[in-house]
Amino acid sequence: DNLSVEDIEDFMSLAKYYGERTPLSFRHDYHGQLFGNAPTETNFASLSQALCLPISVPELLHKTSSGGIEYLVIDCRPKVVYDAGHLPGAVNLDPETMLADPALFTTNVASVLLLQRKTFLEDELTSNHLCFMGSSRIEEDQLL
């Protein structure tokens, strides 16, 4: 239950590992909620419901253009919007396919997961985080 002196080095290594992989925008936006003087349940409401860590658009663009891509961008916009323009290296996973053709959607999801696994095995430091991107339009993002 308690950390011993022998555990400190491992604990610090884990803290560094996860600190380096936490988006800066997440740390900036939620630092007060996580480490404030008087945290309340209301402060943690949005975090407790989160399935993933949010990342700002500027940070994502910087990470994907700096050569050290750390995110595999899953573009969940409709295919016609994706085809009109998308981030380099992004893959399209149109949620509308889930309703229109569940078998095709399952195949597409399996392909995305296979791509993530392949890139992770090639280089454990790149493309090992999935980043789901929508359009911020309610009618297009309702299935995200």
Secondary structure, DSSP 4 states (H G I P E B T S, - for coil): ----GGGHHHHHHHHHHHHHHS-HHHHHHHHHHHH-SS--TTTTHHHHT-SS----HHHHHHHHHSS---EEEEE-S-HHHHHH---TT-EE--THHHHH-HHHHHHHHHHHHHHHHHHHHH-TTSS-EEEEE--S-HHHHTT-
